[in-house]
């Protein structure tokens, strides 16, 4: 008999990924996380188009990550710097609001990645290099970060479309293993991504980290958090 976990019936993985990133970086506790989560769901129904898009996964929640990041990091105890190495679609701008949110998918390539000889491998190598350089010496135990937030596609052999498209966060990359702080409790969920999963001999590889989704968060003071 099927057992249900977070992510089986809902599409809230992007929210959990951001909350887990803030928990790593700013020691967000259970009460605080619930307040943020509940406050968002009190706000969303007043925007019917966005509410439906969230409930039915009619978009991939870039808009929601951007809104929540802008709103939550303005709280002094959650202040953080945000940086995107491959895009700017998740970086909040002054005046951003749910009412101004655009439902669009900023991913330039299809889920499998860019077509053409070597292009997918080149993309995966660039993403992995940035993760390695940023997270190899990450000091999240001291709440300094950085913490990475990103979306990945997971594939099974012979299948063109991903079996899972999922938001998660990572706190450490060591010995070619990316350690995730993932919200899913399912037995088959990924809690580690090996380099070979993205850049190994299998073609195409079983995991693709989407470059446009990659976001690094670092601890900041409340006075400087809005600068990036």
C-alpha positions in Angstrom: 0.0 0.0 0.0 1.4 3.4 -1.0 2.6 5.6 1.8 2.5 9.4 1.2 5.2 11.9 2.1 5.9 15.6 1.5 6.0 16.1 -2.3 3.8 13.1 -3.1 0.5 15.1 -3.1 1.8 18.7 -3.0 4.2 20.7 -5.1 5.9 22.6 -2.3 9.4 21.4 -2.7 10.7 24.9 -3.7 9.4 26.3 -0.4 10.9 23.5 1.6 14.2 24.0 -0.2 14.3 27.7 0.7 13.2 27.1 4.3 15.8 24.4 4.7 18.5 26.7 3.2 17.5 29.4 5.7 17.5 26.9 8.5 21.1 26.0 7.7 22.2 29.5 7.2 20.3 31.4 9.9 19.1 28.7 12.3 15.5 29.2 11.4 13.6 27.1 14.0 10.4 25.2 13.7 8.1 27.9 15.0 9.7 30.5 12.6 9.4 28.1 9.6 5.8 27.5 10.3 5.1 31.2 10.6 6.7 31.8 7.2 4.9 28.8 5.6 1.5 29.7 7.0 1.9 33.4 6.2 2.5 32.6 2.6 -0.6 30.4 2.4 -2.7 33.1 3.9 -1.4 35.4 1.2 -1.5 33.2 -2.0 -5.3 32.6 -2.3 -5.8 36.4 -2.8 -4.0 35.9 -6.2 -6.2 33.2 -7.9 -4.0 32.7 -10.9 -0.9 32.1 -8.8 -2.8 30.0 -6.3 -4.0 27.7 -9.0 -0.6 27.6 -10.6 0.9 26.5 -7.2 -1.8 23.9 -6.4 -1.7 22.3 -9.9 2.0 22.8 -10.6 1.3 24.7 -13.7 4.6 26.5 -13.4 7.9 25.5 -11.9 7.8 28.0 -9.0 10.7 30.3 -9.9 8.3 33.1 -9.3 7.5 31.7 -5.8 11.2 31.3 -4.8 11.9 34.9 -6.0 9.0 36.3 -4.0 9.6 34.4 -0.8 13.4 35.1 -0.9 12.7 38.8 -1.3 10.1 38.8 1.5 11.8 36.5 4.0 15.4 37.8 3.8 14.1 41.3 4.7 13.4 39.9 8.2 16.5 40.9 10.2 17.0 37.4 11.7 17.0 35.9 8.2 19.1 38.5 6.4 21.2 36.9 3.6 23.0 37.8 0.4 21.8 36.1 -2.8 23.9 35.3 -5.9 23.1 33.5 -9.1 26.1 32.5 -11.3 24.1 31.6 -14.4 21.0 33.8 -14.4 19.2 36.5 -12.4 15.7 35.1 -12.4 15.5 34.4 -8.7 17.0 37.7 -7.5 14.4 40.0 -6.0 14.1 43.5 -7.2 12.7 46.5 -5.2 8.9 46.5 -5.3 8.6 42.8 -6.2 5.3 41.4 -5.1 3.0 38.5 -5.8 0.7 40.8 -7.7 3.6 41.5 -10.1 4.8 37.9 -10.4 5.2 36.4 -13.9 4.4 32.8 -14.5 7.2 31.7 -16.8 9.9 29.1 -17.0 13.3 30.7 -17.4 15.1 27.5 -18.4 16.6 28.0 -21.8 17.1 24.3 -22.6 14.8 21.3 -22.4 15.0 19.1 -19.3 17.8 16.9 -20.9 19.9 20.0 -21.4 21.2 21.8 -24.5 21.4 19.7 -27.7 24.5 19.5 -29.8 27.8 17.6 -29.5 29.3 18.1 -26.0 27.0 21.0 -25.0 25.2 19.1 -22.2 28.5 17.8 -20.8 29.9 21.3 -21.0 27.0 22.8 -19.1 27.1 20.1 -16.4 30.8 20.6 -16.0 30.4 24.4 -15.6 27.6 23.9 -13.0 29.6 21.3 -11.0 32.7 23.5 -11.1 30.8 26.4 -9.5 29.2 24.2 -6.9 32.6 22.7 -6.0 34.4 26.0 -5.7 31.6 27.4 -3.5 30.7 24.5 -1.3 34.0 22.6 -0.9 34.8 24.7 2.2 31.3 25.7 3.1 31.0 26.4 6.9 27.3 26.1 7.4 28.0 24.7 10.9 29.0 28.2 11.8 26.1 29.7 9.9 28.3 31.5 7.4 27.5 29.5 4.3 27.2 29.5 1.5 24.2 27.3 0.9 23.1 26.3 -2.6 19.5 26.2 -3.7 18.7 24.6 -7.1 16.3 22.5 -9.2 17.3 19.2 -10.8 15.7 16.8 -13.3 16.1 13.1 -12.6 15.8 10.6 -15.4 15.5 6.8 -15.8 17.3 5.0 -18.6 15.5 5.2 -22.0 13.1 7.9 -20.8 13.1 11.3 -22.5 11.2 13.2 -19.8 12.3 13.4 -16.2 10.6 11.2 -13.6 11.2 14.0 -11.0 11.8 17.7 -11.3 12.6 18.8 -7.8 13.9 21.8 -5.8 16.4 21.1 -3.1 19.3 22.7 -1.2 22.9 21.6 -0.6 25.4 22.5 2.1 28.6 20.7 1.2 30.5 19.1 -1.7 33.2 16.8 -0.7 35.0 13.8 -2.5 32.8 14.5 -5.6 29.6 14.1 -3.6 27.1 16.9 -3.2 25.3 16.6 0.2 21.7 17.7 0.1 19.4 18.9 2.8 16.3 17.5 1.1 12.7 17.6 2.2 11.6 14.3 0.8 11.4 11.2 3.1 10.7 8.8 0.2 13.0 5.8 0.1 14.1 6.6 -3.5 14.6 10.3 -2.9 18.1 11.7 -3.6 19.9 13.0 -0.6 23.3 12.9 -2.2 24.3 13.6 -5.8 27.6 12.0 -7.0 29.6 13.8 -9.7 29.2 10.7 -11.9 25.4 11.2 -11.8 25.8 14.5 -13.7 29.1 14.0 -15.5 29.6 10.2 -15.6 29.9 7.8 -18.5 26.2 7.3 -18.9 24.8 9.3 -21.7 22.6 11.0 -21.0 23.4 11.2 -17.3 20.6 10.4 -14.8 20.7 13.9 -13.1 20.8 17.4 -14.6 21.1 20.4 -12.3 19.4 23.3 -14.0 21.9 26.3 -14.3 19.2 29.0 -14.2 18.0 27.7 -10.9 21.3 27.7 -9.1 21.3 30.2 -6.2 23.8 30.8 -3.4 22.8 32.3 -0.1 25.3 33.7 2.4 24.7 35.2 5.8 24.4 38.9 5.9 23.6 41.7 8.3 20.1 43.2 8.1 21.7 46.4 6.8 23.4 44.8 3.8 21.0 42.0 2.8 19.1 44.1 0.2 22.3 44.9 -1.7 22.3 41.6 -3.6 
